[in-house]
């Protein structure tokens, strides 16, 4: 692993320009990287916001192709956005949390100096995360969207139920009457799906989590499905308006009869995790789990 750590010579910086603390943290990181003898790169908006003097690339996708590692400053939303931008790239990401809960951001911003020392010593591991994709027709337009957390089909502002027919590998499951439906990747099980009552799964598990949002039938519960499955969701009642979202971004509005296919993407993203952290430890700490010791 030490040999792999030595390969981190060209480091790219990506920051959330909408978070006031991001610019200062990006500047501090650039100083730490230069002191360690690393070459610093940044995408254009990050460089402008943080007033960096370094090699500047026009966007995150181009940046990922030039560097050995991306340091991403923000919350989970910033990580999701970056993951979609670099989908399929071999360049790993290390998330630095200046947001809230942060399951994807592995390092608190005030511990960055310590984290970088662990990184240079090779005390880390890679973790590949599956992406999911949604394809189909939305309002007479072809759509294709990639997500790291989830694909969601949900109602608009009106407080009326929508109806969605769902099948898995060609077999009809049910017609959900609900506020919406969440199709979560393993990574996304701790996001919207968890808030809607879905199960927590390890991010390396080979599963989808299918979770209805406020279903009208009490027997409708979250379902765990293999990640190899192909899901099809057909909108059969779109009044009120019904929308397709990927990682919280609106992709399009669905009309009656529009069908969306959701499956595992051929692309993945790579995350860097430091040796002293684990998903289960993050659950205990971030969700404030407490137990009784006998």
Residue frames relative to the residue before (quaternion, step in Angstrom):
aa qw qx qy qz dx dy dz
X 1.0000 0.0000 0.0000 0.0000 0.00 0.00 0.00
X 0.5651 0.6023 -0.3869 0.4102 3.60 1.12 -0.55
X 0.6355 0.5308 -0.3327 0.4513 3.57 0.97 -0.83
X 0.6410 0.5172 -0.3220 0.4668 3.57 1.00 -0.80
X 0.6341 0.5337 -0.3320 0.4504 3.61 0.96 -0.82
X 0.6327 0.5417 -0.3319 0.4429 3.62 1.01 -0.75
X 0.6088 0.5710 -0.3513 0.4242 3.58 1.18 -0.43
X 0.5831 0.5667 -0.3791 0.4417 3.61 1.23 -0.22
X 0.1920 0.7993 -0.5404 0.1792 3.57 0.28 1.26
X 0.7469 0.2918 -0.1568 0.5766 3.57 1.15 -0.64
X 0.0448 -0.8386 0.5409 -0.0459 3.56 -0.29 1.30
X 0.2174 -0.7832 0.5734 0.1029 3.57 -0.87 1.02
X 0.2223 -0.7822 0.5727 0.1035 3.57 -1.01 0.85
X 0.0039 -0.7701 0.6370 -0.0348 3.54 -0.95 1.01
X 0.0013 -0.8201 0.5713 -0.0334 3.59 -0.73 1.04
X 0.4782 -0.6399 0.5173 0.3071 3.54 -1.22 0.53
X 0.3402 -0.7851 0.4856 0.1789 3.57 -0.34 1.28
X 0.6480 0.5356 -0.3207 0.4363 3.61 1.20 -0.41
X 0.6459 0.4773 -0.3283 0.4973 3.59 1.25 -0.12
X 0.4570 -0.7282 0.4343 0.2687 3.62 -0.51 1.14
X 0.6866 0.4990 -0.2924 0.4406 3.59 1.03 -0.73
X 0.5168 0.6866 -0.4115 0.3036 3.59 1.18 -0.39
X 0.6589 0.5402 -0.3270 0.4088 3.59 0.82 -0.97
X 0.6780 0.4866 -0.2990 0.4628 3.60 0.86 -0.93
X 0.6657 0.4994 -0.3058 0.4626 3.57 0.99 -0.79
X 0.6280 0.5189 -0.3347 0.4736 3.58 1.05 -0.70
X 0.6491 0.5099 -0.3204 0.4647 3.61 0.93 -0.84
X 0.6498 0.5109 -0.3167 0.4652 3.59 0.98 -0.86
X 0.6418 0.5219 -0.3210 0.4611 3.58 1.01 -0.81
X 0.6336 0.5354 -0.3340 0.4476 3.59 0.96 -0.84
X 0.6461 0.5122 -0.3202 0.4665 3.58 0.99 -0.79
X 0.6539 0.5092 -0.3120 0.4645 3.59 0.94 -0.88
X 0.6619 0.5130 -0.3088 0.4509 3.58 0.96 -0.84
X 0.6566 0.5017 -0.3185 0.4645 3.60 0.94 -0.82
X 0.6351 0.5251 -0.3312 0.4596 3.59 1.02 -0.78
X 0.6873 0.4584 -0.2731 0.4928 3.58 1.13 -0.63
X 0.5546 -0.6475 0.3742 0.3648 3.58 1.28 0.11
X 0.4779 0.6706 -0.4349 0.3644 3.58 1.22 0.39
X 0.4066 -0.6792 0.5494 0.2676 3.58 -1.22 0.51
X 0.2671 -0.8020 0.5247 0.1008 3.55 -0.77 1.11
X 0.0488 -0.7576 0.6509 -0.0068 3.53 -1.06 0.96
X 0.0143 -0.7923 0.6092 0.0304 3.59 -1.22 0.38
X 0.4588 -0.6261 0.5327 0.3373 3.55 -1.24 0.43
X 0.7287 -0.5274 0.2294 0.3718 3.53 -1.18 0.77
X 0.6940 0.4792 -0.3011 0.4451 3.61 0.79 -0.97
X 0.6348 0.5251 -0.3241 0.4651 3.58 1.01 -0.81
X 0.6611 0.5108 -0.3052 0.4570 3.57 0.90 -0.92
X 0.6640 0.5009 -0.3029 0.4653 3.57 0.97 -0.85
X 0.6854 0.4954 -0.2898 0.4482 3.58 0.85 -0.96
X 0.7585 0.3736 -0.1948 0.4973 3.58 0.94 -0.91
X 0.3584 -0.7567 0.4715 0.2769 3.59 1.34 -0.05
X 0.2289 0.8014 -0.5114 0.2095 3.55 0.87 1.03
X 0.2098 -0.7154 0.6480 0.1558 3.52 -1.23 0.62
X 0.3796 0.6802 -0.5235 0.3453 3.53 -0.13 1.36
X 0.6442 -0.4666 0.3828 0.4698 3.57 -1.23 -0.14
X 0.1798 -0.8161 0.5477 0.0422 3.56 -0.71 1.14
X 0.1673 -0.7671 0.6150 0.0731 3.56 -0.97 0.97
X 0.5999 -0.6357 0.3473 0.3396 3.61 -1.01 0.74
X 0.8139 -0.0030 0.0294 0.5802 3.61 1.06 -0.62
X 0.7018 -0.4949 0.3185 0.4015 3.54 -1.30 0.27
X 0.6296 0.5438 -0.3440 0.4354 3.59 0.97 -0.78
X 0.6620 0.4824 -0.2988 0.4897 3.60 0.96 -0.84
X 0.6207 0.5528 -0.3308 0.4469 3.56 1.02 -0.83
X 0.6550 0.5305 -0.3157 0.4358 3.58 0.91 -0.92
X 0.6686 0.5118 -0.2978 0.4498 3.57 1.09 -0.65
X 0.7068 0.4724 -0.2520 0.4624 3.60 1.26 -0.33
X 0.7572 0.3897 -0.1837 0.4910 3.58 1.21 -0.48
X 0.5262 -0.6312 0.4827 0.3027 3.53 -1.39 0.24
X 0.7915 0.0647 0.0073 0.6077 3.58 1.22 -0.52
X 0.2197 -0.7426 0.6164 0.1426 3.55 -1.15 0.72
X 0.1633 -0.7256 0.6591 0.1114 3.56 -0.99 0.90
X 0.1091 -0.8196 0.5624 0.0010 3.56 -0.58 1.21
X 0.1560 -0.8196 0.5506 0.0290 3.57 -0.57 1.24
X 0.5197 0.5985 -0.4729 0.3849 3.56 -0.64 1.15
X 0.5952 -0.5038 0.4326 0.4526 3.53 -1.06 -0.85
X 0.7761 -0.3146 0.2361 0.4929 3.55 -1.24 -0.37
X 0.5986 0.5736 -0.3629 0.4254 3.59 1.09 -0.63
X 0.6419 0.5127 -0.3128 0.4766 3.57 1.05 -0.78
X 0.6426 0.5153 -0.3166 0.4704 3.57 1.02 -0.80
X 0.6432 0.5218 -0.3219 0.4588 3.59 0.98 -0.83
X 0.6541 0.5110 -0.3094 0.4640 3.56 0.94 -0.91
X 0.6689 0.4970 -0.2979 0.4656 3.58 0.91 -0.91
X 0.6329 0.5431 -0.3308 0.4416 3.58 0.97 -0.85
X 0.6594 0.4930 -0.3133 0.4733 3.59 0.97 -0.82
X 0.6492 0.5354 -0.3196 0.4356 3.58 1.02 -0.78
X 0.7931 0.2995 -0.1444 0.5104 3.61 0.97 -0.80
X 0.2216 0.8180 -0.5101 0.1472 3.61 1.24 0.28
X 0.7936 0.2686 -0.2282 0.4959 3.54 -0.84 1.04
X 0.5504 0.6075 -0.3986 0.4111 3.59 1.25 -0.21
X 0.4383 -0.6839 0.5181 0.2678 3.57 -1.16 0.60
X 0.5173 0.6563 -0.4185 0.3556 3.59 1.23 -0.23
X 0.3339 -0.7673 0.5088 0.2022 3.62 -0.64 1.05
X 0.2866 -0.7366 0.5898 0.1659 3.54 -1.33 0.47
X 0.0990 -0.7374 0.6627 0.0859 3.52 -1.22 0.68
X 0.2612 -0.8033 0.5217 0.1195 3.56 -0.58 1.19
X 0.1582 -0.7629 0.6228 0.0717 3.56 -0.99 0.95
X 0.3065 -0.8224 0.4609 0.1320 3.56 -0.39 1.28
X 0.1092 0.7424 -0.6574 0.0682 3.53 -0.79 1.11
X 0.5343 0.6183 -0.3896 0.4247 3.52 1.29 0.53
X 0.7521 -0.3691 0.2936 0.4603 3.54 -1.03 -0.88
X 0.8621 0.0871 -0.0298 0.4984 3.55 -0.61 -1.25
X 0.0445 -0.8932 0.4468 0.0251 3.57 0.88 -0.95
X 0.0579 0.7948 -0.5994 0.0752 3.60 0.12 1.27
X 0.6938 0.4682 -0.2776 0.4715 3.61 1.12 -0.56
X 0.6625 0.4670 -0.2996 0.5032 3.55 1.17 -0.53
X 0.2753 -0.8379 0.4562 0.1188 3.55 -0.28 1.32
X 0.7814 0.3312 -0.1391 0.5103 3.60 1.12 -0.64
X 0.3736 -0.6852 0.5675 0.2623 3.65 -0.81 0.89
X 0.5923 -0.6235 0.3704 0.3511 3.58 -0.95 0.85
X 0.6915 0.4776 -0.2998 0.4515 3.61 1.00 -0.69
X 0.6839 0.4383 -0.2933 0.5042 3.59 1.28 0.03
X 0.3176 0.7939 -0.4783 0.2003 3.59 1.25 0.26
X 0.6404 0.5379 -0.3418 0.4286 3.61 0.88 -0.87
X 0.6629 0.4896 -0.2964 0.4827 3.58 0.96 -0.87
X 0.6485 0.5309 -0.3162 0.4445 3.57 0.96 -0.87
X 0.6585 0.5078 -0.3189 0.4547 3.58 0.94 -0.83
X 0.6168 0.5352 -0.3484 0.4601 3.60 1.05 -0.67
X 0.6320 0.5113 -0.3243 0.4837 3.59 1.01 -0.77
X 0.6383 0.5384 -0.3144 0.4514 3.54 1.01 -0.86
X 0.6889 0.4769 -0.2921 0.4612 3.60 0.84 -0.94
X 0.6645 0.4832 -0.3035 0.4826 3.59 1.16 -0.54
X 0.5195 -0.6644 0.4039 0.3544 3.58 1.25 -0.08
X 0.4789 0.6723 -0.4384 0.3557 3.58 1.22 0.33
X 0.5083 0.6017 -0.4349 0.4365 3.54 0.53 1.24
X 0.1681 -0.7518 0.6209 0.1450 3.52 -1.35 0.08
X 0.4234 -0.6666 0.5493 0.2732 3.53 -1.28 0.46
X 0.0469 -0.7714 0.6326 0.0511 3.54 -1.22 0.55
X 0.2688 -0.7596 0.5726 0.1514 3.58 -0.69 1.11
X 0.1439 -0.7872 0.5968 0.0591 3.56 -0.92 0.95
X 0.4341 -0.7047 0.5059 0.2429 3.54 -0.91 0.99
X 0.2397 -0.7187 0.6329 0.1598 3.53 -1.19 0.69
X 0.2183 -0.7453 0.6060 0.1721 3.57 -1.21 0.43
X 0.1861 -0.7938 0.5711 0.0953 3.57 -1.13 0.58
X 0.2036 -0.7510 0.6190 0.1073 3.51 -1.22 0.68
X 0.0124 0.7880 -0.6144 0.0384 3.56 -0.87 0.99
X 0.3877 0.7231 -0.5219 0.2335 3.56 -1.22 0.41
X 0.5905 -0.5428 0.4591 0.3819 3.51 -1.26 -0.57
X 0.0112 0.7713 -0.6357 0.0283 3.54 -0.91 0.97
X 0.8356 -0.1220 0.0390 0.5342 3.56 -0.51 1.24
X 0.7103 -0.4936 0.2265 0.4478 3.55 0.90 1.12
X 0.6410 0.4723 -0.3438 0.4979 3.60 1.21 0.39
X 0.4491 -0.6620 0.5247 0.2910 3.56 -1.04 0.81
X 0.0632 -0.7969 0.6005 0.0187 3.55 -0.97 0.87
X 0.0240 0.7491 -0.6618 -0.0175 3.52 -1.32 0.48
X 0.0543 0.8038 -0.5856 0.0896 3.55 -0.71 1.09
X 0.2204 -0.7591 0.6020 0.1127 3.55 -1.11 0.78
X 0.0374 -0.8060 0.5906 -0.0120 3.58 -1.00 0.83
X 0.3619 -0.6995 0.5714 0.2307 3.53 -1.19 0.62
X 0.7515 0.3764 -0.2109 0.4992 3.61 0.98 -0.79
X 0.7994 -0.2565 0.2399 0.4874 3.57 0.40 -1.17
X 0.2681 -0.6719 0.6593 0.2050 3.46 -1.44 0.34
X 0.0644 -0.8154 0.5748 -0.0239 3.58 -0.74 1.09
X 0.1047 -0.7400 0.6610 0.0676 3.54 -1.07 0.87
X 0.1389 0.8250 -0.5222 0.1656 3.56 -0.45 1.17
X 0.6002 -0.5576 0.4382 0.3698 3.53 -1.34 0.31
X 0.5315 -0.6023 0.4894 0.3395 3.51 -1.37 0.22
X 0.8309 -0.2446 0.1661 0.4713 3.56 -1.15 -0.67
X 0.6116 0.5768 -0.3659 0.3993 3.61 1.06 -0.63
X 0.3943 -0.7429 0.5002 0.2059 3.59 -0.97 0.91
X 0.4557 0.6289 -0.5028 0.3795 3.56 0.57 1.20
X 0.5552 -0.6368 0.4299 0.3185 3.54 -1.14 0.72
X 0.2520 -0.7033 0.6354 0.1953 3.53 -1.29 0.51
X 0.3046 -0.7375 0.5701 0.1955 3.58 -1.28 0.26
X 0.0328 -0.8045 0.5911 -0.0479 3.55 -0.87 1.06
X 0.2407 -0.7383 0.6134 0.1440 3.57 -0.88 1.00
X 0.0744 -0.8177 0.5708 -0.0062 3.58 -0.79 1.05
X 0.0079 -0.7787 0.6274 -0.0060 3.56 -1.00 0.90
X 0.2013 -0.7526 0.6173 0.1098 3.54 -1.27 0.57
X 0.8345 -0.0725 -0.0133 0.5460 3.56 -0.66 1.16
X 0.7445 -0.4247 0.2065 0.4719 3.55 1.02 0.89
X 0.6469 0.5008 -0.3245 0.4747 3.60 1.23 -0.16
X 0.4263 -0.7203 0.4909 0.2418 3.55 -0.73 1.11
X 0.2825 -0.7479 0.5767 0.1679 3.59 -0.94 0.93
X 0.7148 -0.3479 0.2872 0.5344 3.56 0.56 -1.18
X 0.4001 -0.6249 0.5824 0.3320 3.52 -1.37 -0.05
X 0.2263 -0.7849 0.5667 0.1079 3.54 -0.47 1.22
X 0.0936 -0.7152 0.6874 0.0844 3.53 -1.09 0.83
X 0.2373 0.7899 -0.4816 0.2962 3.49 -0.21 1.32
X 0.5976 -0.5192 0.4439 0.4199 3.55 -1.32 -0.13
X 0.7802 -0.2234 0.1539 0.5636 3.58 1.18 -0.41
X 0.3209 -0.7250 0.5811 0.1837 3.52 -1.38 0.02
X 0.1864 -0.7768 0.5956 0.0841 3.57 -0.90 0.98
X 0.0819 -0.7408 0.6644 0.0547 3.55 -0.93 0.96
X 0.0877 -0.8480 0.5224 -0.0183 3.53 -0.22 1.34
X 0.4153 -0.6389 0.5858 0.2759 3.52 -1.21 0.64
X 0.6747 -0.4458 0.3504 0.4726 3.63 -1.20 0.05
X 0.6350 0.5338 -0.3304 0.4503 3.59 0.98 -0.80
X 0.7328 0.4669 -0.2365 0.4349 3.58 0.95 -0.89
X 0.4228 0.7276 -0.4694 0.2673 3.61 1.18 0.01
X 0.7038 0.4403 -0.2689 0.4883 3.62 1.15 -0.51
X 0.5865 0.5745 -0.3708 0.4341 3.59 1.26 0.20
X 0.8507 -0.0114 0.0288 0.5248 3.61 -0.84 -1.01
X 0.6183 0.5669 -0.3461 0.4202 3.59 0.99 -0.81
X 0.6493 0.5073 -0.3162 0.4703 3.59 0.95 -0.85
X 0.6564 0.5151 -0.3115 0.4548 3.59 0.93 -0.87
X 0.7072 0.4424 -0.2512 0.4910 3.59 1.15 -0.65
X 0.6630 -0.5408 0.2961 0.4246 3.59 1.25 0.20
X 0.4431 0.7037 -0.4496 0.3260 3.59 1.24 0.25
X 0.6022 -0.5743 0.4251 0.3561 3.53 -1.31 0.36
X 0.3989 -0.6468 0.5844 0.2845 3.55 -1.30 0.44
X 0.0153 -0.7851 0.6192 0.0003 3.57 -0.88 0.94
X 0.5877 -0.5528 0.4392 0.3952 3.57 -1.19 0.45
X 0.5331 -0.6712 0.4067 0.3161 3.62 -0.89 0.84
X 0.6659 0.4678 -0.3093 0.4919 3.60 1.23 -0.23
X 0.4411 0.6903 -0.4638 0.3374 3.61 1.26 0.06
X 0.4016 -0.7195 0.5203 0.2245 3.57 -1.10 0.71
X 0.4899 0.6609 -0.4196 0.3835 3.58 0.66 1.14
X 0.3241 -0.6285 0.6571 0.2611 3.47 -1.50 0.26
X 0.1838 -0.7141 0.6508 0.1809 3.55 -1.32 0.35
X 0.1416 -0.7936 0.5909 0.0324 3.57 -0.61 1.22
X 0.0531 0.8369 -0.5339 0.1084 3.58 -0.32 1.27
X 0.2820 -0.7487 0.5712 0.1835 3.63 -0.66 1.05
X 0.3424 -0.7214 0.5683 0.1985 3.56 -1.15 0.72
X 0.8368 -0.1398 0.0466 0.5274 3.59 -0.60 1.19
X 0.0662 0.8256 -0.5577 0.0556 3.63 0.63 1.05
X 0.5398 -0.6397 0.4453 0.3180 3.56 -1.12 0.72
X 0.7055 0.3941 -0.2511 0.5328 3.60 1.13 -0.64
X 0.4376 -0.7208 0.4733 0.2546 3.58 -0.70 1.07
X 0.6239 0.5545 -0.3458 0.4287 3.60 1.19 -0.44
X 0.5515 0.5931 -0.4088 0.4206 3.62 1.22 -0.20
X 0.0450 0.8087 -0.5798 0.0882 3.54 -0.52 1.21
X 0.6609 -0.4838 0.3932 0.4178 3.54 -1.31 0.27
X 0.1582 -0.7898 0.5900 0.0566 3.58 -1.02 0.89
X 0.2787 -0.7266 0.6049 0.1687 3.56 -1.08 0.83
X 0.0327 -0.8091 0.5855 -0.0379 3.57 -0.76 1.10
X 0.5740 -0.5919 0.4193 0.3799 3.62 -1.09 0.53
X 0.5403 -0.6460 0.4397 0.3121 3.56 -1.04 0.77
X 0.5964 0.5623 -0.3545 0.4500 3.57 1.26 -0.25
X 0.5292 0.6632 -0.3958 0.3516 3.61 1.26 -0.26
X 0.2842 -0.7062 0.6167 0.2004 3.52 -1.34 0.42
X 0.1484 -0.7996 0.5799 0.0479 3.56 -0.67 1.13
X 0.0786 -0.7699 0.6310 0.0543 3.54 -1.09 0.74
X 0.0831 -0.7885 0.6094 -0.0027 3.54 -0.86 1.05
X 0.0881 -0.8021 0.5906 0.0123 3.58 -0.68 1.16
X 0.3573 -0.7167 0.5625 0.2055 3.53 -0.92 0.98
X 0.0422 -0.8278 0.5594 -0.0087 3.59 -0.62 1.11
X 0.7564 0.1325 -0.1372 0.6256 3.57 1.30 0.02
X 0.0098 0.8527 -0.5184 0.0643 3.57 -0.17 1.26
X 0.5680 0.4984 -0.4336 0.4909 3.53 1.09 0.72
X 0.4036 -0.2239 -0.8434 0.2752 1.64 -1.00 2.26
X 0.7501 -0.3758 0.2810 0.4660 3.58 -1.33 0.00
X 0.1911 -0.7690 0.6053 0.0764 3.54 -1.14 0.82
X 0.1140 -0.8312 0.5441 0.0020 3.55 -0.75 1.11
X 0.3048 -0.7051 0.6120 0.1879 3.52 -1.27 0.63
X 0.0374 -0.7958 0.6039 -0.0229 3.56 -0.84 1.07
X 0.1055 -0.7546 0.6424 0.0819 3.57 -1.20 0.62
X 0.8266 -0.0933 0.0004 0.5550 3.58 -0.57 1.20
X 0.7449 -0.4382 0.2170 0.4540 3.56 0.95 0.93
X 0.6216 0.5228 -0.3460 0.4697 3.59 1.27 -0.04
X 0.4231 -0.7047 0.5066 0.2604 3.60 -0.81 0.98
X 0.2228 -0.7853 0.5696 0.0957 3.56 -0.77 1.11
X 0.7648 -0.2791 0.1966 0.5463 3.58 0.98 -0.77
X 0.4675 -0.6423 0.5273 0.3014 3.53 -1.36 0.21
X 0.3194 -0.7639 0.5360 0.1648 3.58 -0.97 0.89
X 0.2699 -0.7241 0.6136 0.1620 3.53 -1.17 0.75
X 0.6774 -0.4470 0.3705 0.4517 3.59 -1.28 0.19
X 0.8043 0.2663 -0.2213 0.4828 3.54 -0.87 1.03
X 0.5017 0.6341 -0.4408 0.3898 3.61 1.20 -0.22
X 0.1237 -0.8039 0.5811 0.0290 3.57 -0.92 0.95
X 0.1553 -0.7814 0.6022 0.0510 3.53 -0.93 1.00
X 0.2129 -0.7581 0.6065 0.1097 3.56 -0.96 0.96
X 0.0827 -0.7950 0.6009 0.0032 3.55 -0.84 1.05
X 0.1391 0.7804 -0.5937 0.1385 3.55 -0.80 1.05
X 0.6529 -0.4729 0.4005 0.4355 3.52 -1.32 0.08
X 0.3994 -0.7008 0.5380 0.2447 3.55 -1.00 0.85
X 0.5219 -0.6147 0.4856 0.3376 3.55 -1.21 0.46
X 0.6479 0.5044 -0.3072 0.4810 3.58 1.26 -0.37
X 0.1210 -0.7562 0.6365 0.0916 3.54 -1.29 0.49
X 0.2489 -0.7026 0.6178 0.2505 3.53 -1.35 -0.09
X 0.3170 -0.7414 0.5634 0.1803 3.56 -1.22 0.58
X 0.1406 -0.7735 0.6148 0.0630 3.54 -0.90 0.99
X 0.3194 -0.7078 0.5949 0.2077 3.53 -1.25 0.55
X 0.0568 -0.7785 0.6248 0.0183 3.56 -0.93 0.95
X 0.4176 -0.7014 0.5188 0.2537 3.55 -0.94 0.89
X 0.6515 -0.5819 0.3365 0.3517 3.53 -1.16 0.71
X 0.7091 0.4748 -0.2746 0.4431 3.61 1.09 -0.58
X 0.6836 0.4686 -0.2934 0.4765 3.61 1.22 0.21
X 0.0220 -0.7803 0.6245 0.0234 3.57 -1.24 0.46
X 0.6399 -0.5324 0.3870 0.3966 3.57 -1.23 0.42
X 0.6691 0.5017 -0.3134 0.4499 3.59 0.91 -0.88
X 0.6280 0.5161 -0.3348 0.4766 3.58 1.05 -0.73
X 0.6353 0.5262 -0.3253 0.4623 3.58 1.04 -0.79
X 0.6180 0.5371 -0.3433 0.4602 3.61 1.02 -0.76
X 0.6679 0.5050 -0.3095 0.4507 3.58 0.82 -0.96
X 0.7270 0.4532 -0.2472 0.4527 3.56 0.88 -0.98
X 0.7479 0.4297 -0.2383 0.4462 3.58 0.74 -1.03
X 0.7315 0.3801 -0.2340 0.5155 3.60 1.09 -0.64
X 0.3986 -0.7622 0.4361 0.2646 3.56 1.36 0.18
X 0.1745 0.7985 -0.5506 0.1695 3.55 0.88 0.97
X 0.0495 -0.7708 0.6350 0.0103 3.50 -1.05 0.84
X 0.0819 -0.8035 0.5882 0.0418 3.57 -1.07 0.68
X 0.4858 -0.6280 0.5107 0.3298 3.54 -1.32 0.05
X 0.2154 -0.7760 0.5827 0.1093 3.54 -0.81 1.00
X 0.2631 -0.7859 0.5439 0.1315 3.57 -0.76 1.10
